[in-house]
Amino acid sequence: MASWIWLSGLFLKHSVLKRIGFWGVIIFLTAAIVPYSLAFIFKSFTIESDNSAVEISKAPSLNNKFATGDRINVITDKIEAEIDTMGGDIRQLKLFEISTQGNSTQTYQLLLDNPNRFHIAQSGLIGDKLPTHLTKYSIASDKKVYRLAPDEDILEVKLISVNPSPNITENTHVTKIFRFQRGSYHIDIEYVIGNEGIIEISPFAYFQLLHDSFAPNFANSTDSYASHTGPIIFTEDGRTIAIKYSDLDQEKDILKINRVPNIGFKGSIGMKEQNFLAIWVPEENHPREFFAKKYTHDQYTAGVILPVGNIAPGQYKKIKAKLFVGFK
């Protein structure tokens, strides 16, 4: 119930229903009527100790155990990543050839999913019978290791979620695509959403980063930005907002305090780990709403919600965002 109240408050407080009209009505009704949709998703950003549980325990826990599926390993000239079929999360990511302040070359483990030390990139879809970061995907091929060959510039990894509902009105087919490019620290994450039912659907997509409160101690700087670990927003008016975990602990409305628009058309959000960034960058001029929140003990998230639009029966629609991982 508390999650439903928070979720309703999120969209009403930030005036989404007023600002985006039909989309707002759809998302509000989805939250109120469909227990498996928004209220379920936002109550369960972190995962269970077994596949039968879907909610975070209310009791603080120092041990975060993430459900797992099969792992897919991706290696390019700039990064090495592990994608888990449980949710299609990027659970591990190592950066190669990072030039730091001393102009040296090093590697850095930016994303990881250890029980007591985690930083994970997650995404999913909001809408009845659509896959979230709690959905176990199938791999489109039998291949589990992707290595960028000398004659290749792009690697694609595809995950599939098919929902053949007993009620034919709700059938969906979703492909989640990861694109890695030579010489790049950007990863494209794209959803291809097929409506194989008989009624129109109007889904949303969310892209988020889940982080613990740990701050690596390698920045010898008194500059608050340089030493910051936690959520960070690059606004459409050119500002950089570093959000403190302590403010999220106190449930401050950081976006309102910093005059971040309820609905914007530019800007990006993610997590800063002192000198390193993991940032979600939606396509320019696509409507977006940012969020940053503490969920339970030592678990913080920052992300963005994007409307996909209406998908008629028999039609497919795409939505994507870039994940930038690198040194800043």
Salt bridges, closest charged atoms under 4 A:
GLU55 OE1 - LYS43 NZ 3.19
ASP70 OD1 - LYS144 NZ 3.81
GLU82 OE1 - ARG71 NH1 2.86
ASP84 OD2 - ARG71 NE 2.60
ASP84 OD2 - ARG91 NH1 3.78
ASP89 OD2 - ARG91 NE 2.86
GLU97 OE1 - LYS78 NZ 2.96
ASP113 OD2 - ARG71 NH2 2.47
ASP113 OD2 - ARG91 NH1 3.59
ASP153 OD1 - ARG182 NE 3.39
GLU156 OE2 - ARG179 NE 2.63
ASP188 OD1 - LYS322 NZ 2.73
GLU190 OE1 - ARG179 NH2 2.83
ASP212 OD1 - ARG117 NH1 3.32
ASP212 OD1 - HIS211 ND1 3.23
ASP237 OD2 - ARG239 NE 3.10
ASP247 OD1 - LYS252 NZ 3.20
ASP249 OD1 - LYS294 NZ 3.25
ASP253 OD2 - LYS13 NZ 3.42
GLU273 OE1 - ARG117 NH2 3.05
GLU273 OE1 - HIS119 ND1 3.71
GLU273 OE1 - HIS211 NE2 2.73
GLU284 OE2 - LYS266 NZ 3.64
